Every structure is written in C-alpha cells, then in structure tokens.
Amino acid sequence: MTAADRPAPPAASFPAARTDLRPAAQAQPSPPNARAQPSPPDAWAQLSVSAAQAQPPVPGARLWPGGAVVASPGPRWRRLATPAGVLAAVAGAFAYVGVVDPDHPGHYPVCPLYRFTGLYCPGCGGLRSAHAFVHGDLTAALHDNAPAVAGYFLFAVLWVVWAARAWRGRPARLELGNAQMWVIGTLLLAFTVVRNLPFGAWLHP
C-alpha cells in the first residue's frame, strides 16, 4: 500500500471558542419572575444585639429621652451630701468673718490694687460687707460692697434650686451664655469706675 492509498487521519476536534466574553454568572440573564435574595445579616449588628440582650437590667435604672439608660442616683441623703458640704463651708467662712472684724488690721490681706494704686477693685470692701451682713446691718453691707450683697442672695437662690434638684435626682445645671457674661462684666466694670470717681465716694468701703 502506498502513501497515497493510506486514509487521512481524523481531524482534531477543539471546543468552539466563546464569543461572549462576559463572566458566566453575568452572561445568564435572570428570569423575569425571579425574586431578589435578601442580603445576609450583619455579624456585628447581631453581636451588638446579642450583647445588649445578654445584659441584665440595672435595678432602679431610668430611661432618658433618646433611649439612654441611666442608673439610679442613689439615696437622697447621698445626693444632698455635696450641697450640704458647700453650704457648711460657706457658713463657716461667714461665721469666721463675722467673728473676726475686717476693720482690725492684721487679720486679712490688703488688696494689691488698692495698696499700690489707691484704687478700689470690684471686690474691695467684700469682707466688710460680709461682716456687716452677718450682724444684720444691711445698709452698711450695701455701702461696703453692693455687688457682694447681690451675690449673697443669688447664692442662696442657686443653692435652694441645686438642693431641690439633687433631692429629686436631677443634675444641677448652670449655663451662662456670652450675653450673660458680658452683662455681668459690664456691670462690674461700671461699678468699679463709679466708685473710684469723686461723685461715687458713697460707694467707698
């Protein structure tokens, strides 16, 4: 048998090349009635919910606006401990000033501004005012330092509000804005200027 009479070998078969170069998952269109699969739950969210549910409720806790849980402020005598301590300290200071007369030299330091310039600062006469106030002489207390007397009554009002809020278990809040601070500063500056002028001699301590 010659080479010409031999049968030709079968041609090699190769898979047909894909003309669609998109990924297989994207090449298949979704059926029209297919439903969207829900996304898997967040593991961190599940862990946070589990931890919150695992915590036991706090005895006596309160639920504040916004969902915050605040523990009980404790017994009332403990809430009033700080206001009572502040009141005791202030009362002790007034008692000392009431016993030791500021008009007698050597018991209290001299105002540096008055010592070196001869001018009265807003606090000059405050000790004399407190001494007169303790002894019930309101006129002399106003003459020595009128803003100090206003401060005494303001402290009394603020302390009553503070003690009442502490008794009810509410935090004490004292917020002064820029306008209030400017008003207080302006009044003290005007008082300082007037008491150092000739016509303001009635405000000298």
C-alpha positions as CSV (number, residue, x, y, z in Angstrom):
1,M,0.0,0.0,0.0
2,T,1.5,3.3,-1.0
3,A,1.3,6.5,1.0
4,A,-1.3,7.8,-1.4
5,D,-3.6,4.9,-0.7
6,R,-3.4,5.4,3.1
7,P,-6.5,7.1,4.7
8,A,-6.1,10.6,6.1
9,P,-6.0,10.8,10.0
10,P,-9.2,12.2,11.5
11,A,-9.1,16.0,12.2
12,A,-8.6,17.0,15.8
13,S,-11.8,18.4,17.3
14,F,-11.5,21.5,19.5
15,P,-14.3,23.2,21.5
16,A,-15.7,26.2,19.9
17,A,-14.4,29.5,21.2
18,R,-16.8,31.6,23.3
19,T,-17.9,34.7,21.6
20,D,-19.4,36.0,24.8
21,L,-16.5,37.3,26.9
22,R,-18.6,38.3,29.9
23,P,-18.4,36.2,33.1
24,A,-20.6,33.2,33.1
25,A,-22.7,34.5,36.0
26,Q,-23.4,37.7,34.2
27,A,-23.9,36.1,30.8
28,Q,-27.0,34.3,32.0
29,P,-30.0,36.7,32.2
30,S,-32.2,36.3,35.2
31,P,-35.7,35.1,34.7
32,P,-38.4,37.8,34.8
33,N,-40.2,36.3,37.7
34,A,-37.0,35.9,39.9
35,R,-37.1,37.3,43.4
36,A,-34.2,39.3,44.9
37,Q,-32.4,37.4,47.6
38,P,-32.1,39.2,50.9
39,S,-28.6,40.2,51.9
40,P,-27.1,38.2,54.8
41,P,-27.4,39.8,58.2
42,D,-24.5,41.9,59.5
43,A,-22.5,39.9,62.0
44,W,-21.5,43.0,64.1
45,A,-25.2,44.0,64.4
46,Q,-26.1,40.6,65.5
47,L,-23.3,40.6,68.1
48,S,-24.3,44.0,69.4
49,V,-28.0,43.0,69.8
50,S,-26.9,39.8,71.5
51,A,-24.7,41.6,73.9
52,A,-27.4,44.2,74.7
53,Q,-29.9,41.4,75.3
54,A,-27.5,39.5,77.5
55,Q,-27.0,42.3,79.9
56,P,-29.4,42.2,82.9
57,P,-31.5,45.3,83.6
58,V,-30.0,47.8,86.1
59,P,-32.0,48.0,89.3
60,G,-33.6,51.4,89.7
61,A,-32.5,52.5,86.2
62,R,-34.2,55.3,84.4
63,L,-34.9,55.6,80.7
64,W,-34.0,59.1,79.5
65,P,-35.1,60.6,76.1
66,G,-33.2,59.0,73.3
67,G,-33.1,55.5,74.8
68,A,-30.3,56.1,77.2
69,V,-30.5,54.1,80.4
70,V,-29.2,55.9,83.5
71,A,-28.6,54.2,86.8
72,S,-30.4,55.4,89.9
73,P,-28.7,58.4,91.5
74,G,-28.7,56.7,94.9
75,P,-30.3,57.5,98.2
76,R,-31.4,61.1,98.8
77,W,-29.0,61.7,101.7
78,R,-26.1,60.9,99.4
79,R,-27.5,63.3,96.8
80,L,-27.6,66.1,99.3
81,A,-24.1,65.5,100.6
82,T,-22.4,67.8,98.1
83,P,-24.9,70.7,98.5
84,A,-24.7,70.3,102.3
85,G,-20.9,70.4,102.3
86,V,-20.8,73.5,100.2
87,L,-23.3,75.2,102.4
88,A,-21.3,74.2,105.5
89,A,-18.1,75.6,104.0
90,V,-19.8,78.9,103.1
91,A,-21.5,79.2,106.5
92,G,-18.1,78.6,108.2
93,A,-16.5,81.3,106.2
94,F,-19.2,83.8,107.0
95,A,-19.0,82.8,110.7
96,Y,-15.3,83.5,110.7
97,V,-15.7,86.8,109.0
98,G,-18.5,87.7,111.5
99,V,-16.3,87.0,114.5
100,V,-13.0,88.5,113.1
101,D,-13.7,92.1,112.2
102,P,-12.0,93.1,108.9
103,D,-11.7,96.7,110.2
104,H,-9.0,95.5,112.6
105,P,-5.7,95.3,110.6
106,G,-3.6,92.2,110.5
107,H,-6.2,89.6,110.0
108,Y,-6.8,89.7,106.3
109,P,-4.5,90.6,103.3
110,V,-4.7,94.0,101.7
111,C,-6.0,94.3,98.1
112,P,-2.9,94.7,95.9
113,L,-4.6,97.2,93.5
114,Y,-5.6,99.5,96.4
115,R,-2.2,99.1,98.0
116,F,-0.2,100.1,95.0
117,T,-2.6,102.5,93.2
118,G,-5.1,103.6,95.8
119,L,-8.0,102.5,93.5
120,Y,-10.8,100.2,94.6
121,C,-11.3,97.0,92.7
122,P,-14.8,95.3,92.5
123,G,-14.0,93.1,95.5
124,C,-12.8,95.8,97.8
125,G,-15.0,96.0,100.9
126,G,-16.3,92.5,100.4
127,L,-15.1,91.3,103.8
128,R,-16.6,94.3,105.5
129,S,-19.8,93.8,103.6
130,A,-19.9,90.1,104.8
131,H,-19.2,91.2,108.4
132,A,-22.0,93.7,108.3
133,F,-24.3,91.2,106.6
134,V,-23.7,88.6,109.3
135,H,-24.5,91.1,112.0
136,G,-27.7,92.1,110.3
137,D,-26.6,95.6,109.1
138,L,-27.8,95.5,105.5
139,T,-27.3,99.2,104.9
140,A,-23.6,99.0,105.9
141,A,-23.2,95.9,103.8
142,L,-24.6,97.6,100.7
143,H,-22.4,100.6,101.4
144,D,-19.2,98.5,101.6
145,N,-19.9,96.4,98.5
146,A,-23.3,96.3,96.9
147,P,-22.5,93.6,94.3
148,A,-21.3,91.3,97.1
149,V,-24.7,91.6,98.8
150,A,-26.4,90.8,95.5
151,G,-24.1,87.8,95.3
152,Y,-25.1,86.6,98.7
153,F,-28.8,86.5,97.7
154,L,-28.0,85.0,94.4
155,F,-26.0,82.2,96.0
156,A,-28.9,81.5,98.3
157,V,-31.3,81.1,95.4
158,L,-29.0,78.9,93.4
159,W,-28.3,76.7,96.4
160,V,-32.0,76.2,97.0
161,V,-32.5,75.2,93.3
162,W,-29.4,72.9,93.5
163,A,-30.6,71.2,96.6
164,A,-34.1,70.7,95.2
165,R,-32.8,69.2,92.0
166,A,-30.5,66.9,94.0
167,W,-33.4,65.8,96.2
168,R,-35.3,64.8,93.0
169,G,-32.3,63.1,91.5
170,R,-31.8,65.6,88.7
171,P,-28.4,67.1,87.7
172,A,-27.7,70.7,88.5
173,R,-27.2,72.9,85.5
174,L,-25.9,76.5,85.4
175,E,-25.4,77.7,81.9
176,L,-24.3,81.2,81.2
177,G,-24.1,82.4,77.6
178,N,-21.9,85.1,76.2
179,A,-24.7,87.7,76.6
180,Q,-25.0,87.0,80.3
181,M,-21.2,87.1,80.8
182,W,-21.0,90.4,79.0
183,V,-23.8,91.9,81.1
184,I,-22.1,90.8,84.4
185,G,-18.7,92.1,83.3
186,T,-20.2,95.4,82.2
187,L,-22.0,95.9,85.5
188,L,-18.9,95.2,87.5
189,L,-16.8,97.5,85.3
190,A,-19.3,100.3,85.7
191,F,-19.4,99.7,89.5
192,T,-15.6,99.9,89.6
193,V,-15.4,103.1,87.6
194,V,-18.1,104.9,89.5
195,R,-16.8,104.0,93.0
196,N,-13.4,105.5,92.0
197,L,-14.8,108.8,90.8
198,P,-15.4,111.8,93.1
199,F,-19.2,111.5,93.0
200,G,-19.0,107.8,93.8
201,A,-17.5,108.4,97.2
202,W,-20.6,106.9,98.8
203,L,-19.5,103.5,97.4
204,H,-16.1,103.6,99.1
205,P,-15.8,100.8,101.7
